Amino acid sequence: MQPTRRRVVALLLSASLGALAGQPALAADPYPAKPIRLVVPFAAGGTTDILARAVAAELAKLPGWNVVVDNKPGAGGNIGADIVAKAAPDGYTLLMGTVGTHGINQSLYGKLPFDPIKDFAPITEVAAVPNVLVLNPAFAQQNKIDSVKDLIAYARANPGKINMASSGNGTSIHLAGELFKTQTRTFMVHFPYKGSGPALTDLAGGTVQVMFDNLPSSMALIKSGKLKALAVTSAKPSPALPGVPTIAQAAGLPQYEASSWFGMLAPAGTPPDIIHRIQQEVAKALGAPAVRERLQAQGAEPVGNTPEQFAAFIRAETTKWARVVKDSGAKVD
């Protein structure tokens, strides 16, 4: 008896399904299969932007890696961080976070549109950076300010007459200044910008007089004489600025320390294998001799630790900066 056409089709379909069941699933597209967006939550020209572009340029040497830096400044880094917190967790939207976005802001702002811990998957700390107390040279010369003690004396004699720039509310640059004001019992008017780039332009031009900037973004202006460096905010002097003391040393403030850090994060829920892949490649990029030497020359110390280490570091920094915010009395203005 000849089989009917319907039976032949059924037998063929059954055989095909059986064969497919015995085959492994087709592999997903290898990561990355398209450009990666790296959001920088501050304006171009600042340290966050400098580090992001250094890493992106090194990753671009890998086959298939195209990292596009996207500056989204505002609200002390919160605007850019919120964009990434709400992005698809697929590894194609990342954040160059900072001590501000992930260590300070939740203590400084009454309410954030994102949770710095729950809404992000840490990838790696990119670099640790001291801040540097810099002045407009003409202002310093006119008022005979050659040391931190000179600045303190002038500020005490002229309360409210110094304009202090920052890269935005809640940044370490802002908090370094607020801590200085508290510990020296001085008052300077805070002027927040949308990043170090525009703040430094006004500082060099004399619109503002003082800033506690991240060292890498100020380094070129210090070397060219357009800014006067008085001290660094770290616990130890920076090899990148030989002869420049710490604020603790120069002002007799043993408890003063306010350094910065920067790290890469993804939206929460990003697959662990993608997080691991990005961490490995970023760590390799930071370990490249040319990259390491360039960052160290600017005052940044490359890190490249594991996601677990970075997550623990963020939790510790959140606790530390909550105390600094409380002790300094800093407020969003």
C-alpha positions in Angstrom: 0.0 0.0 0.0 1.4 3.4 -1.0 1.6 6.0 1.7 -0.5 9.1 1.2 1.1 12.5 0.5 0.0 13.7 3.9 1.7 10.7 5.6 4.9 11.3 3.7 5.0 14.9 4.7 4.4 13.9 8.3 7.1 11.4 8.3 9.6 13.9 6.8 8.7 16.5 9.3 9.0 14.1 12.2 12.5 13.0 10.9 13.6 16.6 10.6 12.5 17.5 14.1 14.2 14.5 15.5 17.4 15.4 13.8 17.2 19.0 15.1 16.6 17.8 18.6 19.9 16.0 18.5 21.9 19.0 17.3 23.4 21.8 19.6 21.6 25.1 19.6 23.0 27.7 17.2 25.5 30.0 19.0 24.5 33.6 19.7 26.3 36.4 18.0 29.7 36.9 19.6 30.0 40.0 21.8 30.4 42.7 20.7 28.2 42.4 17.5 27.6 46.2 17.3 29.1 49.5 18.6 29.2 50.0 22.4 28.0 53.3 23.8 30.1 54.5 26.7 28.2 57.3 28.5 30.3 60.0 30.2 28.1 61.9 32.7 30.2 65.1 32.4 31.3 67.5 29.7 34.2 66.8 27.4 37.6 67.8 28.6 37.4 66.6 32.2 39.1 63.6 33.8 36.0 61.3 33.3 36.1 62.1 29.6 39.9 61.7 29.3 39.8 58.3 30.9 36.9 57.1 28.8 38.5 58.1 25.6 41.8 56.5 26.5 40.1 53.2 27.2 37.9 53.5 24.1 40.9 54.1 21.9 42.7 51.1 23.2 39.7 48.8 22.9 39.2 50.0 19.3 42.4 48.0 18.5 40.5 44.8 19.1 38.7 43.2 16.1 35.0 44.2 16.2 35.3 46.6 19.2 33.9 50.0 18.5 33.3 52.1 21.7 31.6 55.4 21.1 32.0 57.9 23.9 28.8 59.9 24.6 28.9 62.9 26.9 25.7 63.5 28.8 26.5 66.1 31.5 24.3 67.6 34.2 23.1 67.2 37.8 26.5 66.1 39.2 26.6 63.2 36.8 23.1 62.0 37.6 21.6 62.6 34.1 24.2 60.3 32.4 24.0 57.7 35.1 20.2 57.5 34.9 20.4 57.0 31.2 22.6 53.9 31.7 20.5 52.6 34.7 17.5 52.5 32.5 19.2 51.1 29.4 18.8 47.5 28.1 21.1 45.2 30.1 22.8 43.8 27.0 26.4 45.2 27.3 25.9 47.9 24.6 25.3 50.8 27.0 28.0 51.4 29.7 28.8 54.1 32.1 32.1 55.7 33.1 31.0 56.2 36.7 32.7 58.3 39.3 33.0 58.7 43.0 30.3 61.3 42.6 27.7 59.2 40.8 28.4 56.0 42.9 29.9 57.2 46.2 28.6 60.7 47.0 25.4 61.6 45.3 23.0 59.4 47.2 24.1 61.2 50.4 24.1 64.6 48.9 20.8 64.6 47.0 17.4 64.2 48.6 16.3 61.7 45.9 18.0 60.1 42.9 16.2 58.7 39.9 18.3 55.5 40.2 19.8 53.4 42.9 23.6 53.5 42.5 23.9 50.0 44.0 20.9 48.1 42.8 20.6 49.5 39.3 24.2 48.8 38.2 26.5 45.9 37.6 30.1 47.0 38.4 32.7 46.0 35.8 36.0 47.4 36.9 37.6 50.4 38.6 39.5 52.2 35.8 41.7 54.7 37.8 42.3 56.4 41.1 43.1 60.1 40.9 44.1 62.8 43.4 42.5 66.2 43.2 44.6 69.3 43.1 43.9 72.7 44.6 44.5 75.2 41.7 44.2 78.9 41.5 43.9 81.5 38.8 47.5 82.8 38.6 46.6 86.5 38.3 44.3 86.2 41.4 47.1 84.5 43.3 49.7 87.1 42.3 47.5 90.0 43.0 46.7 88.8 46.5 50.2 87.3 47.3 48.9 83.8 47.6 51.8 81.3 47.3 50.7 78.6 49.7 47.7 76.9 51.2 48.1 78.9 54.4 48.1 82.1 52.4 44.8 81.1 50.8 43.3 80.3 54.1 44.4 83.6 55.5 42.9 85.5 52.5 39.6 83.5 52.6 39.2 84.2 56.3 39.8 87.9 55.8 37.5 88.1 52.8 34.6 85.7 53.4 32.5 85.2 50.3 34.8 87.0 47.9 36.4 83.8 46.4 34.4 81.9 43.8 35.1 78.2 44.0 34.4 76.2 40.8 33.5 72.5 40.6 32.6 70.0 37.9 29.1 69.8 39.4 27.2 69.2 42.6 28.1 66.1 44.4 31.4 65.5 42.6 34.6 64.8 44.6 35.8 68.2 43.3 32.8 69.8 45.0 33.2 67.8 48.2 36.9 68.4 48.4 36.2 72.1 48.5 33.4 71.8 51.0 35.6 69.7 53.3 38.4 72.3 53.0 35.9 75.1 53.9 34.7 73.2 56.9 38.1 72.2 58.3 39.6 75.7 57.7 36.5 77.6 58.8 36.4 79.6 55.6 33.6 80.5 53.2 33.9 80.5 49.4 31.0 80.7 47.0 30.4 77.4 45.1 29.9 77.6 41.4 28.9 74.2 39.9 29.6 73.5 36.2 28.6 70.6 34.0 32.1 69.2 34.0 35.7 70.2 34.6 36.2 71.4 31.0 34.0 74.5 31.2 35.0 75.1 34.8 38.7 75.2 34.0 38.0 77.6 31.1 36.5 80.1 33.5 39.2 79.4 36.1 42.0 80.2 33.7 40.0 83.2 32.5 39.5 84.6 36.0 35.7 84.3 36.2 36.3 82.0 39.2 39.4 81.9 41.4 39.7 78.5 43.0 39.0 74.8 42.1 39.8 71.4 43.6 40.1 69.7 40.3 40.9 66.1 39.3 44.6 66.2 38.5 44.6 64.8 34.9 42.3 67.5 33.6 44.3 70.3 35.2 47.8 68.9 34.4 48.3 70.6 31.0 47.1 74.0 32.4 49.4 73.7 35.4 52.4 72.9 33.2 51.7 75.8 30.9 51.4 78.2 33.7 47.7 79.0 33.2 46.9 77.6 36.6 48.8 77.7 39.9 48.9 74.4 41.9 49.1 74.8 45.6 48.5 71.2 46.9 47.0 67.8 46.2 44.1 66.4 48.2 45.4 62.9 48.5 47.0 61.4 51.6 50.4 61.3 49.8 52.0 63.7 47.3 51.6 62.8 43.6 54.7 61.7 41.6 53.2 63.6 38.7 53.6 66.9 40.6 57.0 66.8 42.3 57.4 69.4 44.9 53.6 70.0 45.4 52.6 69.1 49.0 49.4 67.6 50.2 46.8 69.8 51.8 47.2 67.9 55.0 50.9 68.8 55.1 50.6 72.3 53.8 47.7 73.4 56.0 48.3 71.3 59.1 45.1 69.4 58.5 45.9 65.7 59.3 42.4 64.5 58.7 42.1 66.1 55.2 41.9 63.6 52.3 39.5 63.7 49.3 40.6 61.7 46.3 38.6 60.6 43.2 38.1 57.4 41.4 36.5 56.3 38.1 35.0 53.0 37.0 33.0 51.3 34.3 29.5 50.0 35.1 26.7 48.3 33.1 22.9 48.2 33.8 21.9 45.7 36.4 21.0 42.3 34.8 23.7 42.4 32.2 24.8 38.8 31.6 27.9 37.8 33.7 29.8 36.5 30.7 29.5 39.9 29.1 30.6 41.7 32.3 33.6 39.3 32.5 34.6 39.9 28.9 34.5 43.7 29.2 36.5 43.6 32.4 39.2 41.4 30.9 39.6 43.7 27.9 39.5 46.9 29.9 42.1 45.5 32.3 44.3 44.6 29.4 43.9 48.1 27.9 44.9 49.7 31.2 47.9 47.4 31.4 49.2 48.4 28.0 52.5 50.3 28.6 51.6 53.3 26.5 48.2 53.7 28.2 49.6 53.2 31.7 52.5 55.7 31.1 50.1 58.3 29.7 47.7 58.1 32.5 50.4 58.1 35.2 52.0 61.1 33.6 48.7 62.9 34.1 48.4 61.9 37.7 46.0 58.9 37.3 46.8 55.4 38.6 45.2 52.7 36.4 43.5 49.9 38.3 41.5 47.3 36.3 40.2 45.1 39.3 37.5 42.4 39.2 33.7 43.2 39.3 33.6 41.7 42.8 36.4 43.9 44.0 34.9 47.0 42.4 31.5 46.2 43.9 33.0 45.9 47.4 35.0 49.1 46.9 31.8 51.0 45.9 30.0 49.9 49.1 33.0 51.1 51.2 33.2 54.4 49.4 29.4 55.0 49.9 29.9 54.7 53.6 33.0 56.9 53.7 31.5 59.7 51.7 28.3 59.7 53.6 30.4 60.7 56.6 32.2 63.4 54.6 28.9 64.9 53.4 27.5 64.9 56.9 30.7 66.4 58.5 31.1 69.0 55.8 27.5 70.1 55.8 27.5 70.2 52.0 24.2 70.8 50.2 23.1 70.8 46.6 22.9 74.4 45.6 
